[in-house]
Amino acid sequence: MNFTVVNHEISVNTINIIAVASSAVFIIGDTKTITSSSIFDTPPESLIVGPLVPIAPRG
């Protein structure tokens, strides 16, 4: 696969973000490395784990 990127000048005036998904990346411009991390700020004793619900196979 050949992939060619041509960078030109970019100008961003306003950004309106309404919602963010649990795994979201929002980038303006170039990046060389993206590092993923997570933080779990709920105490373990408040986590309620219920029974697993099986996923129906696609047919």
C-alpha positions in Angstrom: 0.0 0.0 0.0 1.3 3.4 -0.9 0.0 6.3 1.2 0.9 9.9 0.3 0.2 12.8 2.7 0.5 16.4 1.6 0.4 18.8 4.5 -1.0 22.3 3.9 -1.7 25.2 6.3 -4.7 24.7 8.6 -6.7 27.3 10.5 -9.3 26.4 13.1 -11.5 29.1 14.6 -14.1 27.4 16.7 -14.7 23.8 17.8 -17.9 22.7 19.4 -17.9 19.2 20.9 -21.3 18.0 22.1 -20.4 14.5 23.3 -17.4 12.3 23.8 -17.4 8.5 23.4 -15.7 6.2 25.8 -12.8 5.8 23.4 -12.4 9.0 21.4 -9.5 10.8 19.8 -9.9 14.4 18.6 -6.9 15.6 16.6 -6.3 18.8 14.7 -3.0 18.9 12.8 -0.2 16.4 12.7 0.8 13.8 15.3 3.7 11.3 15.4 2.6 9.2 18.4 -0.8 8.6 20.1 -0.7 7.1 23.6 -3.8 5.6 25.1 -4.4 5.6 28.9 -7.4 5.2 31.1 -8.5 6.3 34.6 -11.0 4.5 36.8 -12.3 7.0 39.4 -15.1 5.0 40.9 -14.2 3.1 44.1 -14.2 -0.7 43.6 -16.8 -1.2 46.3 -19.4 0.8 44.4 -19.0 -1.3 41.2 -22.0 -3.6 40.6 -21.3 -6.5 38.3 -24.4 -8.3 37.1 -24.8 -11.5 35.1 -23.5 -11.6 31.6 -26.0 -11.3 28.8 -25.2 -13.6 25.8 -24.8 -11.9 22.5 -27.1 -13.4 19.8 -25.2 -14.6 16.7 -25.8 -12.8 13.5 -27.8 -14.7 11.0 
